[in-house]
Amino acid sequence: MSDSQGVGPLVISSPEGRSATGGGAVAAPSPAPRPRRRRGSWRQRLEIGLLSGPAILVFLAFVIFPVVMAAYYGFFKWKGFGPPTDFVGLDNYVAILKDPTFHDALRHNGFIVVMSLVLQGPAAVILALLLNRKIRGRSLIRVLIFVPYVISEVIVGTGWSLMLQTTGAVNDLLEKIGLGGWAVDWLSDPKIAIWSLMLIITWKYIGFAVILFLAGLQSIPEELHEAAAIDGASYWQAQRAITLPLLGPTIRIWAFLSIIGSLQLFDLVYIIWGQYVSATAGTSTMATYMVSNGRLAGNYGFGNAVAVVLFLISLVIALTYQRFVLRRDTEGALTERKK
């Protein structure tokens, strides 16, 4: 029986959608399917609008609008009452960028950003690895490490300012244990004051980093460490090859929060060193510079200009960090992964 009796020509379909008959004739390519309109797209958009709308309104009202108004007042020499009328253009911004005091504050902020990452990051990772193991008193140690973070900055600043005075508890303790030669002026010496500030910041905020890293460690499957142990890997080899890479997204998020917090540091410096001493002690920040030269000086237009400069610096750093560091962490989580 030949193929021509009751059996049609064999049709072979290629992966690209083209088809060919068994007799060698090539059939015309099938038309591409027309894109169908996604069902529920409007419903999805409505849900997104309803859920994100209130947050967007709050963001516009309490973040964008104040920034716009601050930029507007920054173009005036304004005393803070009545409508601003003395338009000075970019004079306030030029004065800020030429002021050596602002340069010092910017340098102090940069130092705090770097040293916060260098001091707090490794110490917090080591403490998190230690507290992630089954040791006696682990819960108590976790609480003790986290307690400084929940204490008010006013209490922390007042307590440390009393202890670090020349006749304070720290110098008194050093003299009693025979280390009187180490007693120094912790708060007024420009060479030491910035390190005193870093000590206080590390003590205050390292608990937050430890808790964050502990949460990240809980998401690492234990089977990976068991497999590494079977293969003969030591504890530290397993931490270096498994724990740290998988803890990377958590570390990068903490680093972002630490950078932004360091750029906006104000309360501890203002409470410990006051409104005028911070500049001479070498601990001033952009935020304390803004308050001292804006509100306290009665020059609100200049203070608004400083706020805009601080906002732009933080925004550029945040966007750069998001572009080059956080993008690989959020690309698959917040958006659909590209196929």
ZITA-V997060 format. One record per residue. N is the residue number from 1. RES is the residue in one letter. PHI is phi in whole degrees, 0 to 359 (* if undefined). OMEGA is omega in whole degrees, 0 to 359 (none if undefined). BURIAL is # if it has 16 or more other ideal C-beta (glycine too) atoms within 10 Angstrom, else .. Layout:
# ZITA-V997060
n=N res=RES phi=PHI omega=OMEGA burial=BURIAL
n=N res=RES phi=PHI omega=OMEGA burial=BURIAL
This chain:
# ZITA-V997060
n=1 res=M phi=* omega=180 burial=.
n=2 res=S phi=279 omega=180 burial=.
n=3 res=D phi=292 omega=184 burial=.
n=4 res=S phi=281 omega=182 burial=.
n=5 res=Q phi=259 omega=173 burial=.
n=6 res=G phi=82 omega=179 burial=.
n=7 res=V phi=244 omega=182 burial=.
n=8 res=G phi=285 omega=178 burial=.
n=9 res=P phi=296 omega=179 burial=.
n=10 res=L phi=290 omega=181 burial=.
n=11 res=V phi=247 omega=180 burial=.
n=12 res=I phi=248 omega=180 burial=.
n=13 res=S phi=259 omega=176 burial=.
n=14 res=S phi=273 omega=179 burial=.
n=15 res=P phi=300 omega=182 burial=.
n=16 res=E phi=279 omega=177 burial=.
n=17 res=G phi=98 omega=179 burial=.
n=18 res=R phi=278 omega=182 burial=.
n=19 res=S phi=231 omega=180 burial=.
n=20 res=A phi=223 omega=178 burial=.
n=21 res=T phi=274 omega=181 burial=.
n=22 res=G phi=293 omega=180 burial=.
n=23 res=G phi=277 omega=177 burial=.
n=24 res=G phi=98 omega=179 burial=.
n=25 res=A phi=282 omega=181 burial=.
n=26 res=V phi=264 omega=180 burial=.
n=27 res=A phi=284 omega=180 burial=.
n=28 res=A phi=295 omega=180 burial=.
n=29 res=P phi=298 omega=180 burial=.
n=30 res=S phi=291 omega=181 burial=.
n=31 res=P phi=296 omega=180 burial=.
n=32 res=A phi=297 omega=180 burial=.
n=33 res=P phi=296 omega=180 burial=.
n=34 res=R phi=289 omega=181 burial=.
n=35 res=P phi=298 omega=179 burial=.
n=36 res=R phi=271 omega=179 burial=.
n=37 res=R phi=288 omega=183 burial=.
n=38 res=R phi=296 omega=178 burial=.
n=39 res=R phi=286 omega=176 burial=.
n=40 res=G phi=76 omega=181 burial=.
n=41 res=S phi=295 omega=179 burial=.
n=42 res=W phi=293 omega=178 burial=.
n=43 res=R phi=294 omega=179 burial=.
n=44 res=Q phi=294 omega=178 burial=.
n=45 res=R phi=296 omega=179 burial=.
n=46 res=L phi=294 omega=179 burial=.
n=47 res=E phi=296 omega=179 burial=.
n=48 res=I phi=297 omega=179 burial=.
n=49 res=G phi=296 omega=181 burial=.
n=50 res=L phi=292 omega=183 burial=.
n=51 res=L phi=282 omega=183 burial=.
n=52 res=S phi=267 omega=182 burial=.
n=53 res=G phi=303 omega=179 burial=.
n=54 res=P phi=301 omega=180 burial=.
n=55 res=A phi=295 omega=179 burial=.
n=56 res=I phi=294 omega=179 burial=.
n=57 res=L phi=297 omega=178 burial=.
n=58 res=V phi=297 omega=179 burial=.
n=59 res=F phi=297 omega=180 burial=.
n=60 res=L phi=294 omega=185 burial=.
n=61 res=A phi=285 omega=189 burial=.
n=62 res=F phi=251 omega=178 burial=.
n=63 res=V phi=237 omega=185 burial=.
n=64 res=I phi=290 omega=182 burial=.
n=65 res=F phi=299 omega=176 burial=.
n=66 res=P phi=300 omega=179 burial=.
n=67 res=V phi=295 omega=179 burial=.
n=68 res=V phi=297 omega=179 burial=.
n=69 res=M phi=293 omega=178 burial=.
n=70 res=A phi=296 omega=177 burial=#
n=71 res=A phi=298 omega=179 burial=#
n=72 res=Y phi=294 omega=180 burial=.
n=73 res=Y phi=294 omega=179 burial=#
n=74 res=G phi=293 omega=178 burial=#
n=75 res=F phi=270 omega=183 burial=#
n=76 res=F phi=235 omega=167 burial=#
n=77 res=K phi=267 omega=194 burial=#
n=78 res=W phi=233 omega=182 burial=#
n=79 res=K phi=269 omega=174 burial=.
n=80 res=G phi=102 omega=177 burial=.
n=81 res=F phi=225 omega=183 burial=.
n=82 res=G phi=77 omega=179 burial=.
n=83 res=P phi=290 omega=178 burial=.
n=84 res=P phi=289 omega=181 burial=#
n=85 res=T phi=235 omega=184 burial=.
n=86 res=D phi=273 omega=182 burial=.
n=87 res=F phi=286 omega=181 burial=.
n=88 res=V phi=240 omega=178 burial=#
n=89 res=G phi=67 omega=182 burial=.
n=90 res=L phi=266 omega=184 burial=.
n=91 res=D phi=299 omega=180 burial=#
n=92 res=N phi=298 omega=181 burial=#
n=93 res=Y phi=292 omega=177 burial=#
n=94 res=V phi=295 omega=179 burial=.
n=95 res=A phi=296 omega=179 burial=.
n=96 res=I phi=295 omega=185 burial=#
n=97 res=L phi=290 omega=178 burial=.
n=98 res=K phi=262 omega=185 burial=.
n=99 res=D phi=280 omega=178 burial=.
n=100 res=P phi=299 omega=178 burial=.
n=101 res=T phi=295 omega=176 burial=.
n=102 res=F phi=291 omega=177 burial=#
n=103 res=H phi=299 omega=178 burial=.
n=104 res=D phi=297 omega=180 burial=#
n=105 res=A phi=297 omega=178 burial=#
n=106 res=L phi=296 omega=178 burial=#
n=107 res=R phi=294 omega=178 burial=.
n=108 res=H phi=296 omega=177 burial=#
n=109 res=N phi=298 omega=178 burial=#
n=110 res=G phi=298 omega=178 burial=.
n=111 res=F phi=297 omega=180 burial=#
n=112 res=I phi=295 omega=179 burial=#
n=113 res=V phi=299 omega=183 burial=#
n=114 res=V phi=294 omega=184 burial=.
n=115 res=M phi=291 omega=175 burial=#
n=116 res=S phi=295 omega=178 burial=#
n=117 res=L phi=291 omega=184 burial=#
n=118 res=V phi=289 omega=184 burial=.
n=119 res=L phi=277 omega=187 burial=.
n=120 res=Q phi=283 omega=185 burial=#
n=121 res=G phi=300 omega=180 burial=#
n=122 res=P phi=300 omega=180 burial=.
n=123 res=A phi=297 omega=180 burial=.
n=124 res=A phi=292 omega=178 burial=#
n=125 res=V phi=295 omega=180 burial=#
n=126 res=I phi=296 omega=179 burial=.
n=127 res=L phi=295 omega=179 burial=#
n=128 res=A phi=294 omega=177 burial=#
n=129 res=L phi=296 omega=179 burial=#
n=130 res=L phi=294 omega=183 burial=.
n=131 res=L phi=284 omega=176 burial=#
n=132 res=N phi=278 omega=178 burial=#
n=133 res=R phi=267 omega=181 burial=.
n=134 res=K phi=279 omega=178 burial=.
n=135 res=I phi=234 omega=181 burial=.
n=136 res=R phi=290 omega=179 burial=.
n=137 res=G phi=77 omega=183 burial=.
n=138 res=R phi=298 omega=181 burial=.
n=139 res=S phi=296 omega=180 burial=.
n=140 res=L phi=294 omega=179 burial=.
n=141 res=I phi=296 omega=178 burial=.
n=142 res=R phi=300 omega=181 burial=#
n=143 res=V phi=295 omega=182 burial=.
n=144 res=L phi=296 omega=179 burial=.
n=145 res=I phi=290 omega=184 burial=#
n=146 res=F phi=274 omega=184 burial=.
n=147 res=V phi=303 omega=181 burial=.
n=148 res=P phi=304 omega=182 burial=#
n=149 res=Y phi=292 omega=183 burial=#
n=150 res=V phi=270 omega=177 burial=.
n=151 res=I phi=282 omega=181 burial=.
n=152 res=S phi=299 omega=179 burial=.
n=153 res=E phi=298 omega=179 burial=.
n=154 res=V phi=296 omega=179 burial=.
n=155 res=I phi=294 omega=180 burial=.
n=156 res=V phi=298 omega=181 burial=#
n=157 res=G phi=296 omega=180 burial=#
n=158 res=T phi=295 omega=181 burial=.
n=159 res=G phi=296 omega=180 burial=.
n=160 res=W phi=292 omega=178 burial=#
n=161 res=S phi=295 omega=177 burial=#
n=162 res=L phi=286 omega=183 burial=.
n=163 res=M phi=288 omega=185 burial=.
n=164 res=L phi=265 omega=176 burial=#
n=165 res=Q phi=293 omega=181 burial=#
n=166 res=T phi=302 omega=178 burial=.
n=167 res=T phi=256 omega=183 burial=.
n=168 res=G phi=275 omega=186 burial=#
n=169 res=A phi=291 omega=183 burial=.
n=170 res=V phi=292 omega=178 burial=#
n=171 res=N phi=294 omega=178 burial=#
n=172 res=D phi=296 omega=178 burial=.
n=173 res=L phi=294 omega=179 burial=.
n=174 res=L phi=297 omega=179 burial=.
n=175 res=E phi=293 omega=182 burial=.
n=176 res=K phi=288 omega=180 burial=.
n=177 res=I phi=262 omega=175 burial=.
n=178 res=G phi=85 omega=179 burial=.
n=179 res=L phi=245 omega=181 burial=.
n=180 res=G phi=298 omega=179 burial=.
n=181 res=G phi=293 omega=179 burial=.
n=182 res=W phi=273 omega=180 burial=.
n=183 res=A phi=290 omega=182 burial=#
n=184 res=V phi=225 omega=176 burial=#
n=185 res=D phi=272 omega=189 burial=.
n=186 res=W phi=292 omega=188 burial=#
n=187 res=L phi=254 omega=186 burial=#
n=188 res=S phi=256 omega=181 burial=#
n=189 res=D phi=286 omega=183 burial=.
n=190 res=P phi=300 omega=180 burial=.
n=191 res=K phi=281 omega=184 burial=.
n=192 res=I phi=247 omega=188 burial=#
n=193 res=A phi=300 omega=182 burial=#
n=194 res=I phi=294 omega=177 burial=#
n=195 res=W phi=287 omega=173 burial=.
n=196 res=S phi=298 omega=177 burial=#
n=197 res=L phi=297 omega=179 burial=#
n=198 res=M phi=295 omega=177 burial=#
n=199 res=L phi=299 omega=181 burial=.
n=200 res=I phi=293 omega=180 burial=#
n=201 res=I phi=297 omega=180 burial=#
n=202 res=T phi=297 omega=178 burial=#
n=203 res=W phi=300 omega=185 burial=.
n=204 res=K phi=285 omega=192 burial=#
n=205 res=Y phi=250 omega=182 burial=#
n=206 res=I phi=291 omega=178 burial=#
n=207 res=G phi=298 omega=177 burial=#
n=208 res=F phi=296 omega=179 burial=#
n=209 res=A phi=295 omega=181 burial=#
n=210 res=V phi=296 omega=180 burial=#
n=211 res=I phi=297 omega=179 burial=#
n=212 res=L phi=295 omega=180 burial=#
n=213 res=F phi=291 omega=177 burial=#
n=214 res=L phi=298 omega=177 burial=#
n=215 res=A phi=296 omega=177 burial=.
n=216 res=G phi=293 omega=179 burial=#
n=217 res=L phi=294 omega=181 burial=#
n=218 res=Q phi=293 omega=182 burial=.
n=219 res=S phi=273 omega=180 burial=.
n=220 res=I phi=274 omega=181 burial=.
n=221 res=P phi=299 omega=180 burial=.
n=222 res=E phi=291 omega=181 burial=.
n=223 res=E phi=299 omega=180 burial=.
n=224 res=L phi=295 omega=178 burial=.
n=225 res=H phi=292 omega=178 burial=#
n=226 res=E phi=294 omega=178 burial=.
n=227 res=A phi=294 omega=178 burial=.
n=228 res=A phi=295 omega=179 burial=#
n=229 res=A phi=293 omega=178 burial=.
n=230 res=I phi=296 omega=179 burial=.
n=231 res=D phi=282 omega=176 burial=.
n=232 res=G phi=94 omega=180 burial=.
n=233 res=A phi=285 omega=177 burial=#
n=234 res=S phi=283 omega=181 burial=.
n=235 res=Y phi=298 omega=183 burial=.
n=236 res=W phi=289 omega=175 burial=.
n=237 res=Q phi=296 omega=178 burial=.
n=238 res=A phi=294 omega=179 burial=#
n=239 res=Q phi=294 omega=182 burial=#
n=240 res=R phi=288 omega=186 burial=.
n=241 res=A phi=268 omega=185 burial=.
n=242 res=I phi=242 omega=189 burial=#
n=243 res=T phi=293 omega=185 burial=#
n=244 res=L phi=298 omega=177 burial=.
n=245 res=P phi=298 omega=180 burial=.
n=246 res=L phi=285 omega=177 burial=.
n=247 res=L phi=273 omega=183 burial=#
n=248 res=G phi=305 omega=179 burial=.
n=249 res=P phi=302 omega=179 burial=#
n=250 res=T phi=294 omega=179 burial=#
n=251 res=I phi=297 omega=181 burial=#
n=252 res=R phi=291 omega=176 burial=.
n=253 res=I phi=295 omega=178 burial=#
n=254 res=W phi=298 omega=180 burial=#
n=255 res=A phi=300 omega=179 burial=#
n=256 res=F phi=297 omega=179 burial=#
n=257 res=L phi=296 omega=180 burial=.
n=258 res=S phi=293 omega=180 burial=#
n=259 res=I phi=296 omega=181 burial=#
n=260 res=I phi=295 omega=178 burial=.
n=261 res=G phi=296 omega=179 burial=.
n=262 res=S phi=291 omega=178 burial=#
n=263 res=L phi=294 omega=183 burial=#
n=264 res=Q phi=258 omega=183 burial=.
n=265 res=L phi=299 omega=181 burial=#
n=266 res=F phi=216 omega=195 burial=.
n=267 res=D phi=299 omega=183 burial=.
n=268 res=L phi=297 omega=180 burial=#
n=269 res=V phi=296 omega=183 burial=#
n=270 res=Y phi=292 omega=182 burial=#
n=271 res=I phi=286 omega=185 burial=#
n=272 res=I phi=281 omega=187 burial=#
n=273 res=W phi=259 omega=177 burial=#
n=274 res=G phi=80 omega=189 burial=.
n=275 res=Q phi=276 omega=183 burial=.
n=276 res=Y phi=240 omega=186 burial=.
n=277 res=V phi=283 omega=187 burial=.
n=278 res=S phi=301 omega=181 burial=#
n=279 res=A phi=292 omega=181 burial=#
n=280 res=T phi=284 omega=179 burial=.
n=281 res=A phi=278 omega=179 burial=#
n=282 res=G phi=81 omega=180 burial=#
n=283 res=T phi=235 omega=182 burial=#
n=284 res=S phi=294 omega=176 burial=#
n=285 res=T phi=235 omega=179 burial=#
n=286 res=M phi=297 omega=180 burial=#
n=287 res=A phi=290 omega=177 burial=#
n=288 res=T phi=292 omega=175 burial=#
n=289 res=Y phi=298 omega=179 burial=#
n=290 res=M phi=297 omega=182 burial=#
n=291 res=V phi=290 omega=183 burial=#
n=292 res=S phi=294 omega=184 burial=#
n=293 res=N phi=265 omega=178 burial=#
n=294 res=G phi=252 omega=185 burial=#
n=295 res=R phi=291 omega=183 burial=.
n=296 res=L phi=291 omega=178 burial=.
n=297 res=A phi=274 omega=181 burial=.
n=298 res=G phi=71 omega=181 burial=.
n=299 res=N phi=247 omega=187 burial=#
n=300 res=Y phi=290 omega=177 burial=#
n=301 res=G phi=297 omega=178 burial=#
n=302 res=F phi=294 omega=179 burial=#
n=303 res=G phi=297 omega=176 burial=#
n=304 res=N phi=295 omega=178 burial=#
n=305 res=A phi=294 omega=177 burial=#
n=306 res=V phi=297 omega=179 burial=#
n=307 res=A phi=299 omega=179 burial=#
n=308 res=V phi=293 omega=178 burial=#
n=309 res=V phi=297 omega=178 burial=#
n=310 res=L phi=298 omega=178 burial=#
n=311 res=F phi=296 omega=182 burial=#
n=312 res=L phi=294 omega=178 burial=.
n=313 res=I phi=298 omega=180 burial=.
n=314 res=S phi=296 omega=181 burial=#
n=315 res=L phi=294 omega=180 burial=.
n=316 res=V phi=297 omega=180 burial=.
n=317 res=I phi=296 omega=181 burial=.
n=318 res=A phi=295 omega=180 burial=.
n=319 res=L phi=293 omega=178 burial=.
n=320 res=T phi=297 omega=179 burial=.
n=321 res=Y phi=296 omega=178 burial=#
n=322 res=Q phi=297 omega=183 burial=.
n=323 res=R phi=290 omega=189 burial=.
n=324 res=F phi=256 omega=184 burial=.
n=325 res=V phi=241 omega=186 burial=.
n=326 res=L phi=276 omega=186 burial=#
n=327 res=R phi=298 omega=182 burial=.
n=328 res=R phi=290 omega=178 burial=.
n=329 res=D phi=276 omega=185 burial=.
n=330 res=T phi=259 omega=185 burial=.
n=331 res=E phi=297 omega=181 burial=.
n=332 res=G phi=271 omega=184 burial=.
n=333 res=A phi=268 omega=185 burial=.
n=334 res=L phi=263 omega=180 burial=.
n=335 res=T phi=231 omega=178 burial=.
n=336 res=E phi=289 omega=181 burial=.
n=337 res=R phi=291 omega=181 burial=.
n=338 res=K phi=290 omega=179 burial=.
n=339 res=K phi=261 omega=none burial=.
